[in-house]
C-alpha cells in the first residue's frame, strides 16, 4: 500500500435517532442514522400489515380485460 493516500481508519460511534449507540471502525468520525436494528419494524416484529388482498383485487380488476382477450385466443 502507498503511504499517505488512504483515509485514516478510526473507532467511531454510530448514533441512532432512537438513542442506540453502536461502536464500529470507520473512516468517518461521527455517524448519525435515523433508524437502526433496535428500532426498525422488521427487526422489532412490529410491522404494519399491508392490505395485499386489496392490491391483488385491484390488479385483477385493472387487467381483467387483457386476461379475457388472452384466454379467448
N, C-alpha and C positions, 0 to 999 in steps of 0.2 A: 504494500500500500504506500502511496505517496504521502508524505507528511504535509500538513497544512491545508489540504483540500477537503477534508471530511469535517462535518459539523461535530461539535462537542456532544458526547453522549453523557447525560446526567440522570440521576434519580429524581423523579418528579412525582407529583400527585395529580390524579385525575379527580376533579371535584364535580359531583352531580348536583343538579338543582334540588334534589330531594335531601341532600346533606351527606350522602355516602361518599367516602374518600377511598381511593384505590392507589396504592403505591406501585409505580412502574418505572421502567427506564425509557427515556425518550430523548430526542434532540431538542424538544421544546421544554421550557422551564415551568410553564403553567398551562394546564389544560382544563377547560370547563365544558361540561356537556349538559344537555337538557334532560336526558333520560339514560338510565343505566340498567343493568340486570336486576338491581334491587327494586326498581320501580316500574319496569316495563311490563305491560299486561301479559305478554307471552310467558315471562318467567315467574310472575306472581300468581298466575292462574285466574286472574280477574278479567278475562277477556269479555268483550261485549259480543253477544251473538248477533250475527248478521242474518237478515231475512233472505236466505238463499232460495227458499221455495218461491218467494215473490219474484226474485230475479229470474229464475228459470221460467216461470209462467210468463213473465213479460217478454223473454226471449222467444219462447214458443209462439206467443201471440204475434210478435213482430214478424217472424219468419214463417208463419203458417201458410201463407200464400205460396211461398217458394217451395215449401215441403210438398204441398198439394200438386204443384206443377211437376215436380221431380218424380213423385210417386205415379203420376198418370202416364209418364213416358216409358 
